Amino acid sequence: MHGTDAAAQLGASGGADIVLGVLPQQVYLGDGKFGDLPVPEELSQEGIKEVVQQFRSAARRAIDAGFDGVEIHGANGYLIAQFTNSRCALVLRAGGCVAPAVEHRVPQSVGAVANGLAMLPLHRTNKRTDEYGGSIENRCRFGLEIAKAVAEEIGADRVGYRMSPFTDFLDCIDEESPYATYT
């Protein structure tokens, strides 16, 4: 009507949501008891394909709902950035966590309690040894597969891709080669 385009942002937080305050309530079991937080698991090959298809489907639904395009959120410590960058130090998300790969878990006794919910610090690094880890090309593969699927679904002219090569929000950075990774 006024010559302005509207785009829907598509993203998956991976383990980032606990840092941003989006904690599932099931962590607190009642009677002053907390349940154990799950150990994050590496996202399987099938899980990766499922996430790619979820982005494709979400893009189609956004266009069908009247948006002019979509922006894929591949920045700021969210799931795509966790694959792309060489380091991402987050905390566990209650109720499960998908992650590129897990380095180690800090014992729950070291965790903190905030607002009645248990939080557990976790240092994660992309340690994958398959086609989604290691080299720059491999670490970028996940985000590129998502971008390709979304572009095939709604047209490349309707797709934007958000990146944050030099921010360390949620301590998710490419400490090895950000210039090479993002150019």
C-alpha positions in Angstrom: 0.0 0.0 0.0 2.8 2.4 0.9 5.6 0.8 -1.1 7.2 -0.8 1.9 8.2 -4.5 2.0 7.8 -6.6 5.1 10.0 -9.6 5.8 9.6 -12.3 8.5 12.8 -13.3 10.3 13.3 -17.1 10.5 15.6 -18.5 13.1 16.4 -21.4 15.4 18.0 -20.5 18.8 19.8 -23.8 19.4 21.1 -23.4 23.0 20.9 -19.6 22.9 17.4 -19.2 24.4 18.5 -19.8 28.1 20.8 -16.8 27.8 18.0 -14.7 26.4 15.6 -15.7 29.3 13.4 -18.2 27.4 13.4 -21.0 29.9 10.9 -23.8 29.8 9.1 -24.1 33.1 9.5 -27.9 33.4 13.0 -27.5 34.9 11.4 -26.8 38.3 9.8 -30.0 39.5 7.9 -28.5 42.5 8.5 -28.9 46.3 11.7 -27.0 45.9 13.2 -29.7 43.6 14.8 -29.2 40.2 15.1 -31.8 37.5 18.5 -32.5 35.9 19.1 -30.5 32.8 19.8 -32.7 29.8 23.2 -33.0 28.3 23.1 -31.3 24.9 23.4 -33.7 22.0 25.0 -33.2 18.7 22.4 -32.5 16.0 22.2 -35.7 13.9 22.4 -35.8 10.1 18.7 -36.5 10.0 18.1 -33.7 12.5 20.0 -31.3 10.3 17.9 -32.2 7.3 14.8 -31.7 9.4 15.9 -28.2 10.4 16.6 -27.3 6.8 13.1 -28.4 5.9 11.6 -26.5 8.8 13.2 -23.3 7.5 11.9 -24.1 4.0 8.4 -24.7 5.3 8.5 -21.6 7.5 9.5 -19.5 4.5 6.5 -20.8 2.5 4.2 -20.1 5.4 5.5 -16.5 5.7 4.9 -15.8 2.0 1.5 -17.4 2.2 0.7 -15.2 5.2 1.5 -12.1 3.1 5.1 -11.3 3.8 7.2 -10.1 0.9 10.2 -12.0 1.9 12.2 -13.6 4.8 15.4 -13.0 6.6 17.3 -16.1 7.7 18.8 -15.4 11.2 22.4 -16.8 10.9 23.8 -14.4 13.5 24.3 -13.7 17.2 24.9 -17.1 18.6 21.7 -18.7 17.2 21.8 -22.2 15.8 23.2 -21.4 12.3 26.0 -19.2 13.9 26.8 -22.1 16.3 27.6 -24.2 13.2 29.4 -21.4 11.3 31.6 -20.1 14.0 34.5 -21.9 15.6 33.5 -21.1 19.2 30.2 -20.6 21.0 30.1 -20.5 24.8 26.6 -20.7 26.0 24.6 -22.4 28.7 22.4 -25.4 28.6 18.8 -24.8 27.6 16.4 -26.6 29.9 14.3 -29.3 28.2 16.8 -30.3 25.6 19.3 -28.6 23.3 20.3 -29.0 19.7 23.9 -28.0 19.1 26.5 -28.4 16.4 28.6 -30.5 18.8 29.3 -30.6 22.4 32.7 -30.2 24.0 31.9 -30.8 27.7 29.4 -30.2 30.4 30.1 -28.5 33.7 28.7 -30.5 36.7 25.3 -29.3 37.9 26.7 -28.5 41.3 28.5 -25.6 39.6 25.3 -24.3 38.0 23.5 -21.2 39.2 19.8 -20.7 40.2 18.1 -17.6 38.9 14.5 -16.7 39.3 13.8 -20.2 40.7 15.2 -22.0 37.6 18.4 -24.0 37.4 21.0 -22.9 34.8 24.2 -24.7 33.9 27.2 -23.1 32.3 28.4 -24.9 29.2 31.3 -24.2 26.9 30.6 -25.4 23.4 32.8 -25.4 20.4 32.0 -26.7 17.0 33.8 -30.0 17.2 32.0 -31.9 14.5 34.2 -34.2 12.4 31.6 -34.7 9.6 30.8 -32.5 6.6 29.4 -29.8 9.0 32.6 -29.2 11.0 36.3 -28.4 10.7 37.0 -26.4 7.6 35.3 -23.1 6.8 33.4 -24.7 3.9 32.1 -27.4 6.2 31.1 -25.0 9.0 29.2 -22.8 6.5 27.4 -25.8 4.9 24.4 -25.8 7.3 23.5 -22.2 6.7 24.1 -22.5 3.0 21.8 -25.5 2.8 19.1 -23.5 4.6 19.5 -20.6 2.3 19.4 -22.8 -0.8 16.2 -24.6 0.4 14.5 -21.3 1.3 15.5 -19.7 -2.0 14.2 -22.7 -4.0 10.9 -22.5 -2.1 10.1 -18.8 -2.4 12.7 -17.4 -4.8 16.1 -16.0 -4.1 14.9 -12.4 -4.6 12.8 -12.8 -1.5 15.6 -14.1 0.8 17.9 -12.1 3.1 20.6 -13.7 5.3 21.6 -12.1 8.6 25.2 -12.5 9.8 27.3 -11.1 12.6 31.0 -11.8 11.7 32.6 -9.6 14.3 30.1 -9.5 17.2 30.7 -11.8 20.2 27.1 -11.8 21.4 26.6 -15.0 23.5 30.3 -15.5 23.0 29.7 -17.0 19.6 32.6 -16.0 17.4 34.9 -17.3 14.7 38.1 -16.9 16.6 40.1 -18.6 13.8 39.3 -16.7 10.7 36.3 -14.4 10.6 37.4 -12.6 7.4 37.8 -15.8 5.5 34.6 -17.3 6.9 32.3 -14.3 6.2 33.8 -13.0 2.9 
